[in-house]
Amino acid sequence: MEEKELPINFFSEKIDFQLENEEKTSNWLQKVANKEGFVIAAINYIFCDDQYLHKINMEYLNHDTYTDIITFDNSEEEQVLEADIFISVERVKENSKELKTIFEQETHRVMVHGLLHLVGYDDHSEEDKQLMREKENQALAILS
């Protein structure tokens, strides 16, 4: 029997990391996308270390900073999502400590943050950041 390719895939680069309950997380992300009027054709979440993501940040965005997430939108059709989303597990752990949240919850917040960028939300202004945070919280409530 041929294995069906799923629209959301999880990988790790330069780090030993395995997301807990990939199927539940994948179904949740699809629900969030659908709620926003989008379908997921293919999203790859690539978990990595700070150094790996910093190199991508320098190479593709000319940003000499550490970050928790970089999203590359590969979508060609409206309302259809295709992307590569890179997440620094080290940054997420730091954020989790700083914000006094559970690591798994912070991981989910960062994952849905990338998805929300793909559907059109931004976080440049204070107003945008507030809306993004509200959307993240709504999405996390669906997961619980």
Residue pairs with C-beta under 8 A, 6 or more apart in sequence:
6 26
7 26
7 30
7 40
7 41
7 42
7 43
8 25
8 26
8 29
8 30
8 40
8 42
8 43
8 44
8 45
9 42
9 43
9 44
9 45
10 19
10 22
10 25
10 44
10 45
10 47
11 44
11 45
11 46
11 47
12 18
12 46
12 47
12 48
13 46
13 47
13 48
13 52
14 48
14 49
14 51
14 52
15 47
15 48
15 49
15 52
15 89
15 90
17 47
17 89
19 25
19 45
19 47
19 107
20 104
24 143
25 108
25 111
25 143
28 108
28 139
28 142
28 143
29 40
29 43
29 111
29 112
29 115
30 40
31 142
32 112
32 115
32 116
32 139
32 142
33 39
33 40
33 81
33 115
33 118
33 119
35 142
36 116
36 119
36 120
37 79
37 119
38 79
38 80
38 81
38 118
38 119
39 79
39 80
39 81
40 80
40 81
41 75
41 77
41 80
41 81
41 82
42 74
42 81
42 82
42 83
43 81
43 82
43 83
43 84
43 85
43 115
43 118
44 83
44 84
44 85
45 85
45 87
45 111
45 114
46 84
46 85
46 86
46 87
47 87
47 89
48 86
48 87
48 88
48 89
49 88
49 89
49 90
50 66
50 88
50 90
50 91
52 86
52 88
53 66
53 67
53 70
53 86
53 87
53 88
53 91
54 64
54 65
54 66
54 67
56 70
56 86
57 63
57 64
57 65
57 66
57 67
57 70
58 64
60 70
60 72
61 70
66 88
66 91
67 88
67 91
68 87
68 88
68 91
68 92
68 95
68 110
69 85
69 86
69 87
69 88
69 91
69 110
69 113
69 114
70 85
70 86
71 83
71 84
71 85
71 86
71 114
71 117
71 118
72 83
72 84
72 85
72 86
73 82
73 83
73 117
73 118
74 82
74 83
74 84
75 81
75 82
75 83
75 118
76 82
81 115
81 118
81 119
83 114
83 118
85 111
85 114
85 115
87 107
87 110
87 111
87 114
89 107
92 103
92 106
92 107
92 110
93 103
95 101
95 106
95 110
96 102
96 103
96 105
96 106
99 106
101 109
105 140
108 140
108 143
109 136
109 140
112 135
112 136
112 139
112 140
113 132
113 136
115 139
116 132
116 135
116 136
116 139
117 123
121 128
121 131
121 132
121 135
122 128
122 132
123 129
123 132
